[in-house]
Amino acid sequence: MMRRQQVLWACVFVALILAAASAAAEGGFRRYLRLSQDVKALKDRNKRLGDDNARLRREVEALRDDPRALERAAREELGLVRPGEIVFSLEGS
């Protein structure tokens, strides 16, 4: 019975040492935590990019189908004006 208890404590001691080594080693638990953080960051970035893609898709559809959207884009992005219009630039310096 005493021998069995000694073997059990030896196994517990070895398991604790292995757990500590895994937590301290670069390829162990620390790597797992770093990779988990990387995965979360990539999922967040993927979500933002998906949202941007959806917004851009809606904008493309509006430019294809809505003449007012096309005119607005031409005015805002290209600075186009109709003949006879006067443009006032109110940009701060």
Phi, psi and omega in degrees: 000320180294321179296320179297320179292322178295319179295319179298314179294325177295319178295319178297317180297315178297319179297319178295319178296316179296320179295319179294319179295320179294321180291328183272334185286147180295326181272005184258232186295324178297320178295319178301315180296317180296317179294325177296319177294320178298317180297316179298315180298319179292324177295319177297316180295319179298321178296314179299317180294323176297319177296318178298318179298318179296318179296316180294324177297318177296320180295319178297316179298318180296319180293329178285322192256334189246110180299329179294321178294320178296317179295317179300315180296319179296321180289315185286314189269329183254349179072024181284148177225157176280156177301135178091349179279149176247131182256128175252123179262118183249038180282138178281155179252000000 
